[in-house]
Amino acid sequence: MTLRVLELAENEAIDAACWYENKCDGLGVDFLSRYESILTAIEADPHRFPLLETLTTERNIRRCVMKRFPYYVVYELLDSETVVLAVAHSHRRPNYWQRRRTR
């Protein structure tokens, strides 16, 4: 199964990394490193992380919480691919990314 990252999600990761890097040298680099590790883990085993049970939808949407940072990576499992929908802050705008579509 292939992994695809929506441009909006990639931009969210970059924006967060820039913010952290401006706060402390190397922190943004650490954020991106953890983000890349999560993408690798999702690609290797997309069923590893839990379903988002707070959603009232039949979409197969899951999330992986980032260690050290208050962010999580939201992704959707489809028949032929796994699509990263968002890199979301866990304390801001809950479920804002729900309208993002993979097709």
Backbone as ProteinMPNN parsed JSONL, in Angstrom:
{"seq_chain_A": "MTLRVLELAENEAIDAACWYENKCDGLGVDFLSRYESILTAIEADPHRFPLLETLTTERNIRRCVMKRFPYYVVYELLDSETVVLAVAHSHRRPNYWQRRRTR", "coords_chain_A": {"N_chain_A": [[0.857, -1.175, 0.0], [0.599, 2.163, -0.865], [1.855, 5.311, 0.361], [0.544, 8.515, 0.635], [0.853, 11.985, 1.014], [-1.165, 14.659, 1.709], [-0.884, 17.93, 0.316], [-1.641, 20.045, 1.987], [-1.35, 18.888, 4.527], [1.404, 18.369, 4.56], [2.337, 20.995, 4.462], [1.403, 21.876, 6.946], [3.047, 20.416, 8.667], [5.559, 21.47, 8.025], [5.179, 24.18, 8.682], [4.76, 23.971, 11.481], [7.235, 22.921, 12.249], [8.934, 25.043, 11.55], [7.996, 26.986, 13.326], [8.715, 25.822, 15.798], [11.486, 25.713, 15.436], [12.141, 28.4, 15.401], [11.695, 28.978, 18.049], [13.574, 27.483, 19.436], [16.79, 26.489, 18.648], [17.243, 23.666, 16.648], [14.975, 22.347, 17.531], [12.884, 22.377, 15.688], [13.987, 20.76, 13.741], [14.031, 18.363, 15.143], [11.26, 17.989, 15.387], [10.54, 17.549, 12.671], [12.0, 15.238, 12.203], [10.746, 13.387, 13.898], [8.226, 13.444, 12.726], [8.789, 12.365, 10.177], [9.531, 9.8, 11.005], [7.102, 8.858, 11.95], [5.642, 8.819, 9.556], [7.018, 6.791, 8.233], [6.434, 4.627, 9.933], [3.647, 4.494, 9.644], [3.435, 3.883, 6.94], [4.67, 1.368, 6.919], [2.981, -0.205, 8.537], [-0.093, 0.416, 8.405], [-2.365, -0.18, 9.904], [-1.627, -0.152, 12.482], [-2.05, 2.005, 14.237], [-4.632, 3.617, 16.226], [-8.16, 3.808, 15.386], [-9.935, 6.84, 14.817], [-12.213, 7.404, 17.005], [-13.947, 9.39, 17.69], [-15.174, 10.479, 15.575], [-18.065, 10.739, 13.521], [-18.387, 9.007, 11.195], [-18.015, 6.775, 8.42], [-15.61, 6.489, 7.346], [-12.297, 5.201, 7.247], [-10.403, 6.38, 9.342], [-7.48, 7.233, 11.025], [-5.127, 7.933, 13.717], [-1.903, 9.063, 14.753], [-0.139, 9.854, 17.552], [2.269, 12.334, 18.181], [5.336, 12.015, 19.848], [6.622, 14.056, 22.416], [5.729, 16.432, 21.232], [2.737, 18.421, 20.915], [1.078, 17.299, 18.816], [-0.629, 15.434, 16.251], [-0.713, 12.953, 13.693], [-2.992, 12.601, 11.185], [-4.606, 10.174, 9.289], [-5.998, 8.441, 6.443], [-7.198, 5.273, 5.58], [-7.442, 3.767, 2.53], [-8.613, 1.689, -0.201], [-6.452, 1.297, -2.002], [-4.387, 2.917, -1.152], [-2.747, 4.804, 1.48], [-3.553, 7.804, 2.988], [-2.272, 10.767, 4.201], [-3.948, 13.126, 5.974], [-3.74, 15.344, 7.696], [-1.56, 17.237, 9.836], [-2.027, 17.793, 12.858], [-2.54, 20.09, 15.539], [-2.999, 19.169, 18.854], [-4.547, 20.639, 20.624], [-5.958, 22.599, 19.381], [-8.546, 23.741, 17.246], [-10.319, 21.25, 16.875], [-10.772, 18.454, 14.781], [-10.822, 19.944, 12.378], [-9.928, 19.235, 9.883], [-11.622, 17.419, 8.748], [-13.132, 17.759, 6.415], [-11.404, 17.46, 4.385], [-10.598, 15.764, 1.524], [-9.579, 12.726, -0.004], [-9.571, 12.255, -2.649]], "CA_chain_A": [[0.0, 0.0, 0.0], [1.418, 3.372, -0.951], [1.555, 6.418, 1.265], [0.488, 9.831, -0.006], [0.634, 13.061, 1.979], [-1.787, 15.834, 1.104], [-0.049, 19.128, 0.388], [-2.029, 20.797, 3.186], [-0.739, 18.232, 5.683], [2.842, 18.622, 4.489], [2.529, 22.396, 4.847], [1.211, 21.977, 8.394], [4.256, 19.896, 9.313], [6.632, 22.443, 7.8], [4.869, 25.371, 9.491], [5.007, 23.649, 12.891], [8.683, 22.79, 12.418], [9.493, 26.401, 11.515], [7.644, 27.641, 14.584], [9.571, 25.259, 16.847], [12.877, 26.094, 15.181], [12.267, 29.794, 15.832], [11.69, 29.006, 19.513], [14.8, 26.869, 19.97], [17.576, 25.85, 17.591], [17.22, 22.209, 16.621], [13.676, 21.793, 17.907], [12.154, 22.15, 14.444], [14.602, 19.589, 13.117], [13.522, 17.23, 15.906], [9.863, 17.82, 14.995], [10.5, 16.926, 11.34], [12.527, 13.878, 12.332], [9.667, 12.576, 14.471], [7.189, 13.374, 11.699], [9.241, 11.392, 9.179], [9.456, 8.473, 11.635], [5.684, 8.475, 11.961], [5.268, 8.452, 8.183], [7.608, 5.474, 7.976], [5.656, 3.65, 10.697], [2.324, 4.378, 9.017], [3.604, 3.176, 5.667], [5.012, -0.022, 7.208], [1.834, -0.905, 9.125], [-1.119, 1.448, 8.582], [-3.388, -0.593, 10.874], [-0.984, -0.13, 13.802], [-2.534, 3.091, 15.077], [-6.072, 3.456, 16.466], [-9.189, 4.57, 14.681], [-10.445, 8.032, 15.501], [-13.569, 7.009, 17.373], [-14.774, 10.558, 17.954], [-15.82, 10.893, 14.327], [-19.293, 10.046, 13.144], [-18.233, 8.736, 9.778], [-17.617, 5.406, 8.144], [-14.26, 6.529, 6.79], [-11.286, 4.525, 8.068], [-9.462, 7.44, 9.69], [-6.678, 6.884, 12.195], [-4.177, 8.973, 14.09], [-0.701, 8.707, 15.501], [0.273, 10.978, 18.387], [3.709, 12.582, 18.167], [5.969, 12.132, 21.163], [7.27, 15.325, 22.758], [5.027, 17.576, 20.652], [1.276, 18.26, 21.019], [0.551, 17.122, 17.466], [-0.858, 14.074, 15.801], [-0.829, 12.787, 12.247], [-4.281, 11.989, 10.846], [-4.539, 9.565, 7.963], [-7.138, 7.63, 6.039], [-6.896, 4.058, 4.838], [-8.289, 3.495, 1.376], [-8.327, 0.375, -0.771], [-5.168, 1.199, -2.694], [-3.363, 3.786, -0.593], [-2.936, 5.456, 2.763], [-3.418, 9.235, 2.717], [-2.142, 11.637, 5.363], [-4.873, 14.246, 5.816], [-3.391, 16.515, 8.498], [-0.64, 17.222, 10.968], [-2.904, 18.657, 13.641], [-2.233, 20.399, 16.935], [-4.004, 18.454, 19.642], [-5.337, 21.531, 21.472], [-6.551, 23.661, 18.565], [-9.472, 23.417, 16.161], [-10.503, 19.807, 16.725], [-11.406, 17.888, 13.577], [-10.927, 20.919, 11.289], [-9.465, 18.594, 8.658], [-12.599, 16.409, 8.328], [-13.645, 17.97, 5.052], [-10.356, 17.155, 3.407], [-10.889, 14.528, 0.801], [-8.403, 12.089, -0.553], [-9.696, 12.106, -4.113]], "C_chain_A": [[0.905, 1.241, 0.0], [0.943, 4.433, 0.033], [1.599, 7.713, 0.473], [0.166, 10.855, 1.067], [0.0, 14.231, 1.242], [-0.884, 17.046, 1.295], [-0.369, 19.958, 1.634], [-1.393, 20.205, 4.447], [0.766, 18.471, 5.708], [3.156, 20.053, 4.911], [2.355, 22.599, 6.349], [2.448, 21.497, 9.144], [5.404, 20.897, 9.188], [6.414, 23.694, 8.644], [5.161, 25.134, 10.975], [6.507, 23.556, 13.153], [9.356, 24.155, 12.419], [9.205, 27.135, 12.816], [8.548, 27.139, 15.711], [11.029, 25.658, 16.666], [13.135, 27.535, 15.591], [12.301, 29.923, 17.352], [13.0, 28.488, 20.097], [15.526, 26.148, 18.837], [17.552, 24.331, 17.731], [15.882, 21.591, 16.929], [12.816, 21.513, 16.668], [12.678, 20.939, 13.698], [14.116, 18.319, 13.814], [12.064, 16.939, 15.53], [9.776, 17.088, 13.652], [11.013, 15.491, 11.376], [11.456, 12.944, 12.881], [8.522, 12.397, 13.472], [7.557, 12.326, 10.644], [9.192, 9.966, 9.736], [8.026, 7.959, 11.674], [5.237, 8.059, 10.567], [5.802, 7.069, 7.824], [6.817, 4.375, 8.684], [4.276, 3.426, 10.083], [2.427, 3.575, 7.726], [3.883, 1.687, 5.895], [3.817, -0.826, 7.714], [0.713, 0.087, 9.411], [-2.216, 1.091, 9.581], [-2.883, -0.515, 12.316], [-1.607, 0.887, 14.76], [-4.062, 3.068, 15.149], [-6.954, 4.311, 15.558], [-9.552, 5.796, 15.509], [-11.922, 7.76, 15.8], [-14.485, 8.189, 17.631], [-15.514, 11.034, 16.706], [-17.078, 10.083, 14.082], [-19.275, 9.845, 11.638], [-17.823, 7.283, 9.601], [-16.242, 5.348, 7.497], [-13.293, 5.879, 7.772], [-10.167, 5.521, 8.359], [-8.795, 7.105, 11.015], [-5.756, 8.037, 12.542], [-3.017, 8.384, 14.877], [-0.242, 9.96, 16.245], [1.794, 11.104, 18.339], [4.224, 12.66, 19.597], [6.674, 13.478, 21.251], [6.525, 16.559, 22.265], [3.513, 17.348, 20.73], [0.601, 18.198, 19.645], [0.242, 15.658, 17.223], [-1.027, 14.08, 14.288], [-2.117, 12.009, 11.985], [-4.177, 11.421, 9.441], [-5.741, 8.671, 7.716], [-6.653, 6.43, 5.244], [-7.926, 3.88, 3.735], [-7.918, 2.122, 0.82], [-6.906, 0.27, -1.315], [-4.054, 2.057, -2.115], [-3.749, 4.269, 0.801], [-2.648, 6.929, 2.533], [-3.358, 10.012, 4.025], [-2.976, 12.884, 5.104], [-4.41, 15.504, 6.529], [-2.277, 16.19, 9.481], [-1.232, 18.265, 11.905], [-2.405, 18.867, 15.06], [-3.359, 19.816, 17.786], [-4.883, 19.347, 20.504], [-6.001, 22.664, 20.693], [-7.478, 23.081, 17.504], [-9.692, 21.921, 15.952], [-11.266, 19.451, 15.447], [-11.596, 18.875, 12.42], [-10.657, 20.294, 9.921], [-10.493, 17.612, 8.082], [-13.074, 16.553, 6.894], [-12.607, 17.71, 3.975], [-10.646, 15.792, 2.794], [-9.623, 14.018, 0.14], [-8.447, 11.962, -2.072], [-10.167, 13.373, -4.734]], "O_chain_A": [[1.853, 1.333, 0.779], [-0.208, 4.442, 0.469], [2.551, 7.981, -0.261], [-0.686, 10.625, 1.925], [0.558, 14.735, 0.267], [-0.203, 17.171, 2.313], [0.534, 20.51, 2.263], [-0.951, 20.942, 5.328], [1.336, 18.745, 6.765], [4.124, 20.296, 5.631], [3.068, 23.396, 6.958], [2.85, 22.1, 10.139], [6.134, 21.134, 10.15], [7.352, 24.21, 9.25], [5.739, 25.991, 11.644], [6.995, 24.057, 14.166], [10.263, 24.393, 13.218], [10.073, 27.827, 13.347], [9.081, 27.933, 16.486], [11.728, 25.914, 17.646], [14.219, 27.862, 16.074], [12.874, 30.875, 17.881], [13.477, 28.983, 21.118], [14.948, 25.302, 18.154], [17.81, 23.79, 18.806], [15.662, 20.42, 16.62], [12.101, 20.512, 16.622], [11.913, 20.186, 13.096], [13.824, 17.319, 13.159], [11.681, 15.78, 15.373], [9.025, 16.122, 13.516], [10.51, 14.629, 10.655], [11.282, 11.833, 12.38], [7.924, 11.324, 13.389], [6.726, 11.5, 10.269], [8.848, 9.03, 9.014], [7.772, 6.774, 11.458], [4.532, 7.062, 10.41], [5.112, 6.275, 7.184], [6.561, 3.319, 8.107], [3.798, 2.294, 10.013], [1.605, 2.699, 7.458], [3.387, 0.842, 5.15], [3.658, -1.994, 7.361], [0.579, 0.554, 10.542], [-2.925, 1.978, 10.057], [-3.632, -0.782, 13.256], [-1.677, 0.643, 15.964], [-4.717, 2.56, 14.239], [-6.556, 5.359, 15.051], [-9.482, 5.781, 16.738], [-12.77, 7.883, 14.917], [-15.693, 8.005, 17.778], [-16.385, 11.9, 16.789], [-17.143, 8.895, 14.396], [-20.061, 10.448, 10.907], [-17.34, 6.645, 10.537], [-15.765, 4.271, 7.141], [-13.457, 5.999, 8.986], [-9.121, 5.508, 7.709], [-9.453, 6.744, 11.991], [-5.614, 8.991, 11.778], [-3.139, 7.367, 15.559], [0.012, 10.997, 15.633], [2.515, 10.112, 18.444], [3.611, 13.299, 20.452], [7.246, 13.965, 20.276], [6.684, 17.636, 22.839], [3.054, 16.211, 20.623], [-0.329, 18.953, 19.361], [0.772, 14.768, 17.888], [-1.429, 15.079, 13.691], [-2.306, 10.905, 12.496], [-3.72, 12.095, 8.518], [-6.405, 8.211, 8.644], [-5.812, 6.552, 4.354], [-9.13, 3.847, 3.988], [-7.003, 1.473, 1.326], [-6.234, -0.74, -1.108], [-2.902, 1.944, -2.535], [-4.896, 4.159, 1.234], [-1.62, 7.278, 1.951], [-4.267, 9.933, 4.852], [-2.742, 13.609, 4.137], [-4.646, 16.612, 6.047], [-2.083, 15.046, 9.893], [-0.975, 19.461, 11.768], [-1.909, 17.941, 15.702], [-4.536, 19.966, 17.458], [-5.871, 18.873, 21.064], [-6.549, 23.589, 21.292], [-7.193, 22.027, 16.936], [-9.277, 21.384, 14.925], [-12.268, 20.077, 15.1], [-12.455, 18.654, 11.567], [-11.13, 20.806, 8.906], [-10.252, 17.031, 7.024], [-13.383, 15.56, 6.237], [-12.917, 17.74, 2.784], [-10.902, 14.811, 3.493], [-8.728, 14.782, -0.222], [-7.451, 11.598, -2.697], [-10.332, 13.44, -5.952]]}, "name": "protein", "num_of_chains": 1, "seq": "MTLRVLELAENEAIDAACWYENKCDGLGVDFLSRYESILTAIEADPHRFPLLETLTTERNIRRCVMKRFPYYVVYELLDSETVVLAVAHSHRRPNYWQRRRTR"}
